[in-house]
Amino acid sequence: MACLGILVIGSWGCLSPAVQASSTRGIVVAALSPEIGDPGGREEVTQRLASIATQMELVRLCNRPGCRYKDIHFQVLDPDQSSGGTIEYRGVIDAVIDRPADTIDKAHYRFEFRQGRWHLMGGEEISDVSSFVFEEDTYEVFSSYSGRSRLDKLANASPKLRVGYRALYQRVMDQGEERWPLED
């Protein structure tokens, strides 16, 4: 296996060809432990988070062809000590959302790996006119137009709600749960 050098807090690690291929398509991989190569361990969950990030690249967020995620970065992290062992890994994905706007829209999503799957736990999306905060299937929007916030479930949201989190939660993932094993 060819080795893509990734700085791993004081050491270097190798990623499988699948993850290396992902890193050449505008996705930046950051692995944070020397446990890479452990079968069924960090290497596998890193590949699976890379797969989610790769699928995000294909999602159109509006009717324009270029309205997509870009500059996607992700990390696999060790769980918090307070998880009591129920969370095997944590993950984050940060991306730019390329939409027609005067400013750059940004997204930050949080994941937990437990019970053999990645779970989308929440995130934030910031644009020039609004900001969204997500916790699993609930969202809150703060709009500069109305000066008010709105709290609702994604299932109740209007089809006009064009946020990346919704596409990630419902189309890339299965109601926030990783689609695994992947179907051929």
SEVEX-980364 format. One record per residue: residue in three letters; x, y, z of N, C-alpha, C in turn. Coordinates in nm, 3 decimals, always signed. Layout:
<rs>
R  resn      n.x      n.y      n.z     ca.x     ca.y     ca.z      c.x      c.y      c.z
R   ALA        X        Y        Z        X        Y        Z        X        Y        Z
...
</rs>
This chain:
<rs>
R  resn      n.x      n.y      n.z     ca.x     ca.y     ca.z      c.x      c.y      c.z
R   MET   +0.086   -0.117   +0.000   +0.000   +0.000   +0.000   +0.090   +0.123   +0.000
R   ALA   +0.061   +0.215   -0.090   +0.135   +0.341   -0.094   +0.097   +0.424   +0.026
R   CYS   +0.188   +0.502   +0.074   +0.165   +0.578   +0.196   +0.149   +0.725   +0.164
R   LEU   +0.038   +0.781   +0.203   +0.017   +0.925   +0.194   +0.055   +0.980   +0.330
R   GLY   +0.155   +1.065   +0.335   +0.201   +1.115   +0.463   +0.099   +1.208   +0.525
R   ILE   +0.057   +1.173   +0.643   -0.038   +1.255   +0.717   +0.024   +1.276   +0.855
R   LEU   +0.034   +1.397   +0.896   +0.089   +1.425   +1.027   -0.010   +1.378   +1.132
R   VAL   +0.034   +1.293   +1.220   -0.054   +1.234   +1.320   +0.004   +1.265   +1.458
R   ILE   -0.011   +1.386   +1.501   +0.039   +1.432   +1.629   +0.169   +1.362   +1.669
R   GLY   +0.274   +1.399   +1.602   +0.405   +1.348   +1.639   +0.449   +1.224   +1.564
R   SER   +0.364   +1.167   +1.480   +0.405   +1.050   +1.401   +0.341   +1.060   +1.263
R   TRP   +0.376   +0.968   +1.175   +0.319   +0.967   +1.041   +0.238   +0.841   +1.025
R   GLY   +0.127   +0.850   +0.950   +0.044   +0.733   +0.929   +0.020   +0.708   +0.783
R   CYS   -0.032   +0.591   +0.752   -0.065   +0.554   +0.615   -0.216   +0.538   +0.605
R   LEU   -0.270   +0.577   +0.492   -0.411   +0.557   +0.466   -0.426   +0.464   +0.349
R   SER   -0.538   +0.395   +0.345   -0.563   +0.303   +0.235   -0.579   +0.380   +0.105
R   PRO   -0.568   +0.313   -0.010   -0.585   +0.382   -0.138   -0.720   +0.451   -0.151
R   ALA   -0.826   +0.395   -0.088   -0.958   +0.459   -0.097   -0.957   +0.596   -0.033
R   VAL   -0.895   +0.606   +0.084   -0.889   +0.735   +0.152   -0.793   +0.828   +0.079
R   GLN   -0.681   +0.775   +0.026   -0.588   +0.858   -0.049   -0.657   +0.918   -0.170
R   ALA   -0.739   +0.839   -0.239   -0.811   +0.889   -0.356   -0.904   +1.002   -0.315
R   SER   -0.968   +0.989   -0.199   -1.057   +1.095   -0.152   -0.982   +1.224   -0.130
R   SER   -0.859   +1.213   -0.078   -0.785   +1.334   -0.046   -0.740   +1.408   -0.171
R   THR   -0.742   +1.342   -0.286   -0.700   +1.410   -0.408   -0.817   +1.479   -0.477
R   ARG   -0.938   +1.464   -0.427   -1.053   +1.526   -0.489   -1.101   +1.648   -0.410
R   GLY   -1.015   +1.714   -0.341   -1.054   +1.834   -0.269   -1.100   +1.807   -0.127
R   ILE   -1.083   +1.686   -0.080   -1.119   +1.653   +0.057   -0.989   +1.637   +0.134
R   VAL   -0.978   +1.703   +0.245   -0.857   +1.696   +0.325   -0.883   +1.604   +0.443
R   VAL   -0.799   +1.505   +0.458   -0.812   +1.406   +0.564   -0.720   +1.443   +0.677
R   ALA   -0.768   +1.435   +0.799   -0.682   +1.454   +0.915   -0.708   +1.340   +1.012
R   ALA   -0.615   +1.251   +1.023   -0.626   +1.141   +1.118   -0.543   +1.178   +1.240
R   LEU   -0.594   +1.149   +1.358   -0.529   +1.200   +1.478   -0.478   +1.093   +1.574
R   SER   -0.442   +0.975   +1.523   -0.389   +0.874   +1.612   -0.301   +0.778   +1.535
R   PRO   -0.197   +0.723   +1.597   -0.113   +0.627   +1.528   -0.178   +0.490   +1.512
R   GLU   -0.304   +0.472   +1.550   -0.372   +0.344   +1.540   -0.413   +0.310   +1.397
R   ILE   -0.379   +0.394   +1.299   -0.417   +0.368   +1.161   -0.358   +0.234   +1.120
R   GLY   -0.435   +0.155   +1.050   -0.391   +0.023   +1.010   -0.452   -0.085   +1.098
R   ASP   -0.513   -0.050   +1.208   -0.581   -0.142   +1.296   -0.709   -0.190   +1.226
R   PRO   -0.716   -0.320   +1.187   -0.833   -0.366   +1.112   -0.961   -0.343   +1.191
R   GLY   -1.060   -0.284   +1.126   -1.187   -0.256   +1.191   -1.179   -0.141   +1.289
R   GLY   -1.065   -0.076   +1.298   -1.047   +0.033   +1.393   -1.050   +0.167   +1.324
R   ARG   -0.953   +0.249   +1.360   -0.951   +0.387   +1.311   -0.943   +0.394   +1.158
R   GLU   -0.868   +0.307   +1.094   -0.858   +0.313   +0.947   -0.995   +0.294   +0.883
R   GLU   -1.070   +0.196   +0.931   -1.203   +0.171   +0.873   -1.297   +0.288   +0.897
R   VAL   -1.303   +0.341   +1.019   -1.396   +0.451   +1.045   -1.352   +0.577   +0.971
R   THR   -1.221   +0.594   +0.950   -1.172   +0.707   +0.871   -1.217   +0.693   +0.727
R   GLN   -1.205   +0.572   +0.672   -1.251   +0.548   +0.535   -1.401   +0.574   +0.521
R   ARG   -1.475   +0.534   +0.621   -1.621   +0.551   +0.615   -1.660   +0.698   +0.628
R   LEU   -1.590   +0.776   +0.709   -1.617   +0.919   +0.715   -1.573   +0.986   +0.585
R   ALA   -1.464   +0.937   +0.525   -1.420   +0.986   +0.394   -1.527   +0.960   +0.289
R   SER   -1.594   +0.847   +0.297   -1.701   +0.814   +0.203   -1.817   +0.911   +0.217
R   ILE   -1.852   +0.947   +0.340   -1.959   +1.045   +0.362   -1.918   +1.179   +0.302
R   ALA   -1.793   +1.221   +0.325   -1.744   +1.348   +0.270   -1.746   +1.345   +0.117
R   THR   -1.709   +1.231   +0.058   -1.711   +1.218   -0.088   -1.853   +1.230   -0.141
R   GLN   -1.948   +1.169   -0.073   -2.088   +1.179   -0.115   -2.139   +1.322   -0.103
R   MET   -2.089   +1.396   -0.004   -2.130   +1.536   +0.011   -2.091   +1.618   -0.111
R   GLU   -1.977   +1.586   -0.173   -1.933   +1.660   -0.292   -2.036   +1.654   -0.405
R   LEU   -2.117   +1.549   -0.408   -2.212   +1.527   -0.517   -2.347   +1.594   -0.495
R   VAL   -2.372   +1.641   -0.374   -2.502   +1.700   -0.340   -2.514   +1.841   -0.398
R   ARG   -2.620   +1.866   -0.473   -2.650   +2.002   -0.519   -2.738   +2.068   -0.415
R   LEU   -2.701   +2.189   -0.376   -2.771   +2.259   -0.268   -2.870   +2.363   -0.319
R   CYS   -2.870   +2.389   -0.448   -2.968   +2.478   -0.509   -2.979   +2.439   -0.657
R   ASN   -3.052   +2.514   -0.735   -3.073   +2.479   -0.875   -2.954   +2.507   -0.965
R   ARG   -2.858   +2.582   -0.919   -2.738   +2.609   -1.000   -2.644   +2.489   -0.995
R   PRO   -2.580   +2.457   -1.108   -2.493   +2.339   -1.110   -2.374   +2.347   -1.014
R   GLY   -2.322   +2.465   -0.989   -2.205   +2.478   -0.902   -2.239   +2.497   -0.756
R   CYS   -2.364   +2.486   -0.721   -2.410   +2.509   -0.584   -2.388   +2.381   -0.502
R   ARG   -2.267   +2.366   -0.451   -2.228   +2.241   -0.386   -2.132   +2.268   -0.269
R   TYR   -2.105   +2.160   -0.196   -2.000   +2.165   -0.096   -1.865   +2.168   -0.169
R   LYS   -1.770   +2.240   -0.113   -1.633   +2.235   -0.163   -1.539   +2.255   -0.045
R   ASP   -1.410   +2.235   -0.069   -1.309   +2.248   +0.037   -1.350   +2.172   +0.162
R   ILE   -1.380   +2.045   +0.144   -1.427   +1.961   +0.255   -1.307   +1.909   +0.333
R   HIS   -1.311   +1.928   +0.464   -1.207   +1.879   +0.555   -1.276   +1.793   +0.660
R   PHE   -1.215   +1.681   +0.695   -1.274   +1.603   +0.804   -1.167   +1.547   +0.895
R   GLN   -1.208   +1.517   +1.017   -1.118   +1.462   +1.117   -1.190   +1.351   +1.192
R   VAL   -1.115   +1.249   +1.227   -1.163   +1.145   +1.318   -1.091   +1.169   +1.450
R   LEU   -1.168   +1.179   +1.556   -1.114   +1.212   +1.688   -1.148   +1.102   +1.788
R   ASP   -1.071   +1.094   +1.894   -1.104   +1.002   +2.002   -1.226   +1.055   +2.077
R   PRO   -1.302   +0.967   +2.142   -1.422   +1.012   +2.213   -1.387   +1.091   +2.339
R   ASP   -1.483   +1.170   +2.384   -1.467   +1.239   +2.512   -1.466   +1.134   +2.622
R   GLN   -1.394   +1.161   +2.729   -1.391   +1.069   +2.843   -1.529   +1.053   +2.905
R   SER   -1.614   +1.155   +2.893   -1.746   +1.153   +2.955   -1.846   +1.063   +2.883
R   SER   -1.808   +1.005   +2.768   -1.902   +0.922   +2.692   -1.928   +0.787   +2.757
R   GLY   -1.847   +0.749   +2.853   -1.868   +0.623   +2.921   -1.847   +0.501   +2.832
R   GLY   -1.773   +0.518   +2.723   -1.744   +0.406   +2.635   -1.850   +0.379   +2.529
R   THR   -1.960   +0.455   +2.528   -2.065   +0.431   +2.429   -2.028   +0.487   +2.292
R   ILE   -1.941   +0.587   +2.290   -1.897   +0.647   +2.164   -1.755   +0.598   +2.137
R   GLU   -1.736   +0.532   +2.022   -1.605   +0.479   +1.988   -1.514   +0.587   +1.931
R   TYR   -1.569   +0.673   +1.845   -1.494   +0.783   +1.785   -1.588   +0.902   +1.766
R   ARG   -1.530   +1.018   +1.752   -1.603   +1.137   +1.712   -1.547   +1.181   +1.578
R   GLY   -1.626   +1.252   +1.502   -1.579   +1.303   +1.375   -1.634   +1.442   +1.350
R   VAL   -1.563   +1.519   +1.272   -1.612   +1.651   +1.230   -1.586   +1.666   +1.080
R   ILE   -1.679   +1.733   +1.015   -1.661   +1.770   +0.875   -1.685   +1.920   +0.865
R   ASP   -1.590   +1.991   +0.807   -1.603   +2.134   +0.780   -1.598   +2.152   +0.629
R   ALA   -1.681   +2.242   +0.579   -1.686   +2.263   +0.434   -1.731   +2.405   +0.404
R   VAL   -1.697   +2.448   +0.284   -1.751   +2.571   +0.228   -1.873   +2.531   +0.147
R   ILE   -1.978   +2.610   +0.157   -2.097   +2.586   +0.075   -2.097   +2.690   -0.035
R   ASP   -2.079   +2.643   -0.156   -2.070   +2.732   -0.272   -2.210   +2.765   -0.321
R   ARG   -2.260   +2.882   -0.283   -2.392   +2.930   -0.325   -2.375   +3.071   -0.379
R   PRO   -2.472   +3.115   -0.457   -2.465   +3.254   -0.501   -2.486   +3.348   -0.381
R   ALA   -2.381   +3.411   -0.337   -2.390   +3.502   -0.222   -2.270   +3.596   -0.225
R   ASP   -2.281   +3.702   -0.150   -2.172   +3.798   -0.141   -2.061   +3.751   -0.047
R   THR   -2.094   +3.658   +0.040   -1.995   +3.606   +0.134   -1.985   +3.454   +0.117
R   ILE   -1.885   +3.396   +0.177   -1.867   +3.251   +0.172   -1.948   +3.189   +0.284
R   ASP   -2.034   +3.094   +0.247   -2.111   +3.019   +0.346   -2.025   +2.905   +0.398
R   LYS   -2.034   +2.878   +0.527   -1.952   +2.774   +0.588   -2.040   +2.677   +0.665
R   ALA   -1.994   +2.553   +0.670   -2.066   +2.448   +0.741   -1.970   +2.373   +0.833
R   HIS   -2.021   +2.333   +0.947   -1.946   +2.252   +1.044   -2.043   +2.147   +1.097
R   TYR   -2.007   +2.019   +1.083   -2.095   +1.910   +1.126   -2.022   +1.819   +1.224
R   ARG   -2.095   +1.770   +1.324   -2.040   +1.682   +1.427   -2.099   +1.541   +1.414
R   PHE   -2.014   +1.441   +1.429   -2.055   +1.301   +1.417   -2.007   +1.222   +1.538
R   GLU   -2.076   +1.112   +1.565   -2.030   +1.013   +1.663   -2.034   +0.877   +1.596
R   PHE   -1.932   +0.796   +1.621   -1.931   +0.659   +1.571   -1.964   +0.570   +1.689
R   ARG   -2.081   +0.506   +1.684   -2.124   +0.415   +1.789   -2.212   +0.308   +1.727
R   GLN   -2.214   +0.193   +1.788   -2.293   +0.079   +1.740   -2.264   +0.049   +1.593
R   GLY   -2.138   +0.065   +1.552   -2.095   +0.027   +1.419   -2.131   +0.123   +1.307
R   ARG   -2.180   +0.244   +1.339   -2.219   +0.340   +1.235   -2.186   +0.483   +1.278
R   TRP   -2.163   +0.568   +1.177   -2.151   +0.711   +1.202   -2.292   +0.768   +1.219
R   HIS   -2.308   +0.857   +1.316   -2.435   +0.925   +1.343   -2.411   +1.075   +1.335
R   LEU   -2.493   +1.145   +1.261   -2.484   +1.290   +1.251   -2.552   +1.349   +1.374
R   MET   -2.476   +1.418   +1.457   -2.527   +1.468   +1.584   -2.571   +1.613   +1.580
R   GLY   -2.514   +1.691   +1.489   -2.551   +1.832   +1.483   -2.452   +1.909   +1.400
R   GLY   -2.473   +2.040   +1.397   -2.382   +2.123   +1.322   -2.431   +2.265   +1.311
R   GLU   -2.359   +2.343   +1.233   -2.392   +2.484   +1.209   -2.365   +2.516   +1.063
R   GLU   -2.447   +2.605   +1.009   -2.423   +2.663   +0.877   -2.440   +2.813   +0.890
R   ILE   -2.343   +2.887   +0.840   -2.343   +3.033   +0.851   -2.340   +3.092   +0.711
R   SER   -2.432   +3.186   +0.685   -2.432   +3.258   +0.557   -2.439   +3.407   +0.587
R   ASP   -2.446   +3.488   +0.481   -2.451   +3.632   +0.500   -2.586   +3.679   +0.555
R   VAL   -2.692   +3.600   +0.538   -2.825   +3.645   +0.581   -2.886   +3.560   +0.691
R   SER   -2.827   +3.445   +0.721   -2.886   +3.361   +0.825   -2.781   +3.267   +0.882
R   SER   -2.815   +3.214   +0.996   -2.733   +3.108   +1.053   -2.827   +2.999   +1.103
R   PHE   -2.785   +2.876   +1.085   -2.863   +2.761   +1.126   -2.783   +2.683   +1.229
R   VAL   -2.853   +2.633   +1.329   -2.795   +2.544   +1.428   -2.878   +2.417   +1.424
R   PHE   -2.810   +2.302   +1.420   -2.878   +2.174   +1.409   -2.839   +2.084   +1.525
R   GLU   -2.935   +2.014   +1.579   -2.912   +1.908   +1.677   -2.995   +1.790   +1.632
R   GLU   -2.928   +1.689   +1.580   -2.989   +1.571   +1.521   -3.097   +1.612   +1.421
R   ASP   -3.227   +1.589   +1.450   -3.332   +1.618   +1.352   -3.402   +1.752   +1.375
R   THR   -3.344   +1.836   +1.458   -3.404   +1.965   +1.491   -3.314   +2.077   +1.440
R   TYR   -3.375   +2.183   +1.391   -3.296   +2.297   +1.346   -3.353   +2.426   +1.403
R   GLU   -3.265   +2.523   +1.416   -3.306   +2.658   +1.455   -3.239   +2.754   +1.359
R   VAL   -3.317   +2.844   +1.304   -3.265   +2.940   +1.208   -3.273   +3.079   +1.269
R   PHE   -3.168   +3.155   +1.252   -3.162   +3.295   +1.293   -3.148   +3.376   +1.166
R   SER   -3.248   +3.457   +1.135   -3.249   +3.530   +1.009   -3.223   +3.678   +1.032
R   SER   -3.139   +3.737   +0.948   -3.115   +3.881   +0.959   -3.233   +3.959   +0.901
R   TYR   -3.316   +3.894   +0.820   -3.433   +3.961   +0.763   -3.541   +3.985   +0.867
R   SER   -3.572   +3.883   +0.945   -3.682   +3.896   +1.040   -3.636   +3.931   +1.180
R   GLY   -3.510   +3.908   +1.210   -3.460   +3.935   +1.344   -3.512   +3.834   +1.446
R   ARG   -3.579   +3.729   +1.400   -3.633   +3.626   +1.490   -3.565   +3.492   +1.462
R   SER   -3.586   +3.403   +1.554   -3.539   +3.267   +1.530   -3.659   +3.174   +1.519
R   ARG   -3.636   +3.060   +1.458   -3.742   +2.962   +1.442   -3.684   +2.825   +1.472
R   LEU   -3.755   +2.747   +1.552   -3.713   +2.613   +1.591   -3.813   +2.514   +1.535
R   ASP   -3.764   +2.409   +1.466   -3.855   +2.311   +1.406   -3.780   +2.181   +1.379
R   LYS   -3.855   +2.079   +1.341   -3.799   +1.950   +1.302   -3.775   +1.950   +1.152
R   LEU   -3.670   +1.881   +1.107   -3.642   +1.871   +0.964   -3.758   +1.807   +0.889
R   ALA   -3.828   +1.712   +0.951   -3.941   +1.646   +0.887   -4.055   +1.743   +0.857
R   ASN   -4.066   +1.850   +0.934   -4.172   +1.950   +0.915   -4.129   +2.065   +0.825
R   ALA   -4.005   +2.068   +0.785   -3.951   +2.183   +0.711   -4.008   +2.190   +0.570
R   SER   -4.024   +2.310   +0.523   -4.069   +2.334   +0.386   -3.966   +2.281   +0.287
R   PRO   -4.011   +2.233   +0.170   -3.916   +2.191   +0.067   -3.824   +2.306   +0.022
R   LYS   -3.863   +2.428   +0.050   -3.783   +2.544   +0.012   -3.662   +2.564   +0.104
R   LEU   -3.660   +2.491   +0.215   -3.546   +2.501   +0.307   -3.426   +2.433   +0.243
R   ARG   -3.334   +2.512   +0.188   -3.217   +2.460   +0.117   -3.094   +2.474   +0.206
R   VAL   -3.077   +2.379   +0.293   -2.959   +2.379   +0.378   -2.884   +2.248   +0.355
R   GLY   -2.755   +2.253   +0.366   -2.674   +2.135   +0.344   -2.699   +2.026   +0.446
R   TYR   -2.726   +2.066   +0.571   -2.749   +1.967   +0.676   -2.866   +1.877   +0.641
R   ARG   -2.971   +1.935   +0.589   -3.089   +1.856   +0.553   -3.053   +1.751   +0.448
R   ALA   -2.979   +1.791   +0.345   -2.937   +1.696   +0.241   -2.846   +1.588   +0.301
R   LEU   -2.756   +1.627   +0.389   -2.667   +1.532   +0.454   -2.747   +1.435   +0.541
R   TYR   -2.841   +1.487   +0.619   -2.921   +1.407   +0.712   -3.013   +1.309   +0.640
R   GLN   -3.076   +1.356   +0.530   -3.179   +1.275   +0.465   -3.132   +1.201   +0.340
R   ARG   -3.039   +1.257   +0.263   -3.001   +1.194   +0.136   -2.869   +1.119   +0.143
R   VAL   -2.768   +1.183   +0.201   -2.639   +1.115   +0.213   -2.648   +1.008   +0.322
R   MET   -2.709   +1.044   +0.433   -2.727   +0.949   +0.543   -2.875   +0.910   +0.548
R   ASP   -2.907   +0.814   +0.631   -3.045   +0.768   +0.648   -3.099   +0.824   +0.779
R   GLN   -3.162   +0.940   +0.770   -3.213   +1.010   +0.888   -3.102   +1.028   +0.992
R   GLY   -2.985   +1.069   +0.943   -2.872   +1.098   +1.031   -2.786   +0.978   +1.066
R   GLU   -2.821   +0.859   +1.016   -2.742   +0.739   +1.045   -2.673   +0.693   +0.917
R   GLU   -2.546   +0.659   +0.929   -2.468   +0.615   +0.813   -2.534   +0.496   +0.745
R   ARG   -2.539   +0.500   +0.614   -2.588   +0.386   +0.536   -2.473   +0.286   +0.524
R   TRP   -2.478   +0.180   +0.607   -2.369   +0.082   +0.606   -2.426   -0.055   +0.631
R   PRO   -2.388   -0.158   +0.563   -2.290   -0.154   +0.456   -2.348   -0.087   +0.332
R   LEU   -2.258   -0.030   +0.252   -2.302   +0.037   +0.130   -2.354   -0.066   +0.032
R   GLU   -2.464   -0.030   -0.035   -2.521   -0.120   -0.135   -2.450   -0.099   -0.267
R   ASP   -2.427   -0.208   -0.340   -2.361   -0.199   -0.471   -2.459   -0.165   -0.579
</rs>
